[in-house]
Amino acid sequence: MFQNDCTKLLGLRHPIVQAPMAGGVTTTLLVTETAKSGCLGMIGSGYLTAQQLHDQILEIQAETNQFGVNLFVPTPFTVNESDVSEAAERLQPFSEKLGLGSDVPAIKTYDMLKQTFDQQIDEIISLNVRVCSFTFGLPSDEVVNRLKSNGTILIGTATTVKEAIAAEKAGMDLVTVQGSEAGGHRGNFLQHQEQSMIGLMSLIPQAADAVSIPVIAAGGIMDERGMAAAFMLGAQSVQMGTAFLTTKESGANPLHKEKILTSHEDEVIMTRAFSGKWARGLLNTFTEGMRDANMPDFPITNSLTKPIRQAAAKQENSEYMSLWSGQSPKLAKSESVREMVEWVSQEADVLIRHFANRGQS
């Protein structure tokens, strides 16, 4: 596969980044196998404590240094007890169906999340993690300076051209542009959901023209065709989430993997039901039942639905699980990381060379 500024900066054989999927998907095995395959493995640490992140970093470093950590940038919010009580009442029928009680889960405050974020930054610096990426916003100048002083490569996440420009101005070395096709949560932070739903094929060239740092394309890329298209539009690497989620090394629940492998593109929807933040996943009983519910913003709703999601997983009931997926589930495969990386890279290389040769004839 060809080399460029992105692959040289990150030290990659293949211009592929494994998306940092939080919630247990990015196991040590998934990250290390991705790295050994010549790509960038990423820990999705959004829901990890600093100690959990510390432990996983050490596990991975025992095998490779070719990986990074993704952090959720905390945004100030307030907890309104009345809104929480109303939301808990709205969730009660689902809790009862899963045999849960009526206790309202504890909700972490902004200060608590900010403290965890700061502690995670400390771990990344003290353990000399090579790469750190950010979602849901950009870190402060202080954090950027601390990481850069330690030699850490920084990656921002953008859903619009304005956010990509903001990432470059904030000191990011690369920017991942997340198209509306992407599975899981939207990374928007400057604009609302409506303004940030830009398709990847439109977002790549506009962002690439607007910034001087390398662009990583994310959203619905599952095979060599999407990869080649992203490169032709100006991306220097691709970030793949759902394609890695269904690999054998992924820590995703087997039911989650199976649902993606057997679903169609018209079963993938946008929902706030599980977390209070717009995310793309598969339609099920919970998302349908909560379609019109007015729930508190992230991370409050995410805390309130956690017992439901955990109980559903334990009971092997996919109708109440958060089944995140990009818009191309029919392209998903059950295979090893190495198998997926090798065939996607080889076939994308063939396509790019084919079109390059046509242009020269």
C-alpha positions, -999 to +999 in steps of 0.1 A: +000+000+000+012+035-008+028+057+019+020+093+026+024+120+054-002+102+076+014+067+074+049+081+079+038+102+109+020+072+125+044+046+114+019+025+095+023-002+067-013+003+058-033+036+060-059+021+083-070+032+118-091+009+139-119+031+153-117+036+191-150+021+200-158+025+237-177+001+258-155-030+257-151-034+219-115-024+218-100-053+237-062-057+241-064-085+216-081-063+190-057-034+194-026-056+193-037-076+163-045-044+145-010-031+153+006-063+142-013-061+109+004-028+102-024-005+112-031+018+141-049+001+170-069+024+193-082+020+228-117+034+232-113+047+267-145+068+270-159+048+298-127+036+314-113+047+347-078+060+348-067+027+365-084+006+339-067+026+311-034+023+329-038-015+330-048-019+294-020+003+282+006-018+300-010-050+286-007-037+250+028-022+255+040-057+264+034-066+228+035-033+208+038+005+209+019+009+177-014+021+192-032+051+206-058+061+231-091+080+224-106+102+250-141+118+253-136+155+259-160+164+288-184+193+282-200+211+311-235+200+320-259+202+350-280+174+365-316+185+369-332+161+394-367+166+380-355+157+345-337+127+359-368+114+377-390+119+347-365+101+325-362+072+350-400+069+350-400+067+312-374+039+313-392+019+340-413-003+317-381-015+300-364-021+333-394-042+345-393-063+313-357-072+322-364-079+358-347-048+372-358-027+402-368+009+403-335+023+417-322+053+398-285+048+388-259+072+401-250+099+377-215+113+375-211+151+375-191+171+351-164+176+377-161+139+382-158+133+344-133+161+341-112+146+369-112+112+351-102+129+318-073+147+335-062+115+351-063+097+318-041+124+303-016+118+331-016+081+323-010+087+286+019+110+294+035+089+321+033+057+300+045+075+268+016+065+246+025+075+210-010+087+198-039+104+215-072+112+198-102+132+210-139+129+204-168+153+214-146+183+214-110+195+216-087+196+246-075+228+262-042+245+252-027+233+284-035+197+276-023+200+241+010+216+252+016+188+278+010+161+253+031+177+226+059+183+251+058+145+256+060+138+219+024+125+216+008+127+182-027+143+184-058+135+164-090+155+165-124+144+153-146+166+131-180+162+115-179+195+096-153+216+078-155+242+106-146+215+132-117+203+110-103+238+109-108+242+147-089+209+152-059+222+132-059+256+150-060+237+183-027+220+175-040+186+162-015+168+140-042+150+121-080+152+119-105+124+115-135+136+095-166+116+105-193+114+079-229+109+087-226+072+077-205+064+108-217+040+134-219+050+171-219+085+185-216+117+164-184+136+172-199+170+166-190+198+190-194+231+173-227+226+157-259+207+164-269+174+149-287+189+119-257+208+107-232+180+113-249+153+092-226+156+062-220+126+041-184+114+040-179+117+003-189+154+005-170+160+037-136+146+027-127+170-002-141+201+015-121+193+047-090+183+028-090+216+009-096+236+042-067+222+063-031+215+059-029+185+083-036+150+070-072+139+069-084+105+081-118+095+066-144+077+088-180+066+082-193+036+064-160+024+049-161-014+049-141-025+019-116-016-008-141+005-027-148+029+001-111+030+010-101+038-026-128+064-029-117+081+003-081+084-010-092+098-043-112+125-026-082+137-005-080+114+026-046+100+036-060+072+057-093+056+067-107+048+101-129+017+101-153+009+130-180-016+121-155-036+099-134-041+130-163-046+153-174-079+136-138-093+136-131-124+157-108-103+180-134-077+187-148-075+223-183-067+210-211-089+223-216-119+200-252-109+196-242-075+185-219-090+159-246-114+147-272-086+144-248-065+122-239-095+100-276-103+094-290-068+090-298-046+061-289-009+054-325+002+060-324-011+096-297+014+106-311+045+123-301+075+143-312+075+180-307+094+212-325+067+232-295+050+248-272+080+257-289+113+251-265+120+222-272+111+186-257+078+175-262+054+146-272+019+153-296-009+145-333-006+151-347-027+180-375-027+205-358-002+228-350+024+201-385+020+186-402+024+220-381+054+229-384+071+195-403+101+207-390+102+243-375+135+254-345+123+274-317+144+291-285+150+271-253+129+273-240+116+296-270+117+319-292+094+298-262+071+292-260+066+329-297+060+333-298+033+306-266+015+317-285-011+339-308-018+310-280-024+285-260-045+310-291-067+319-299-071+282-264-083+274-264-107+304-298-121+294-287-123+257-316-100+247-305-079+217-338-060+217-325-038+246-289-035+237-271-006+220-263-021+186-241+005+171-234+001+134-224+022+104-247+024+073-231-006+055-239-037+076-244-058+045-207-054+038-196-067+073-178-100+076-168-124+103-131-128+099-098-121+117-083-087+118-053-098+097-076-113+070-097-081+068-067-058+067-048-078+041-076-081+016-089-046+020-054-031+015-045-053-014-077-047-033-077-010-026-042-008-040-053-026-071-082-001-076-061+030-070-034+018-094-060+009-120-075+043-120-041+060-119-030+040-150-062+050-168-054+086-161-019+082-177-032+065-209 
